[in-house]
Every structure is written in structure tokens, then in C-alpha cells.
């Protein structure tokens, strides 16, 4: 799992495997988000296309 800080954009993989609560670089609390993997982007786009085609 890779994460990044939305405050300073520091990217890393936490050693514990848990989602950290603050950035180890800038120390900002609540600024860490998971970085999407390519498969997650593909799945989201595919879901959007299915939704668009079902509306028509």
C-alpha cells in the first residue's frame, strides 16, 4: 500500500501496513490518503461507463 500526504505531497509505503494518522514528514494530522493503483482507476472508469450506458 502506498500513501501520500495531501499537505506536502510526501509519498511512502507504511511499514506497519496500517493507515497512518499523520504525515511523518510535515507532521500534519489527517492528511494521509491512499494512492490509487492502476486497477482502481480502471474499475472506476468502467463503472462510470456502465452507469452512462444504463441511463440511455
C-alpha positions, 0 to 999 in steps of 0.5 A: 500500500502506498500513501501520500500526504495531501499537505506536502505531497510526501509519498511512502509505503507504511511499514506497519501496513496500517493507515497512518494518522499523520504525515511523518514528514510535515507532521500534519494530522489527517492528511494521509490518503491512499494512492490509487493503483492502476486497477482502481482507476480502471474499475472506476472508469468502467463503472462510470461507463456502465452507469452512462450506458444504463441511463440511455 
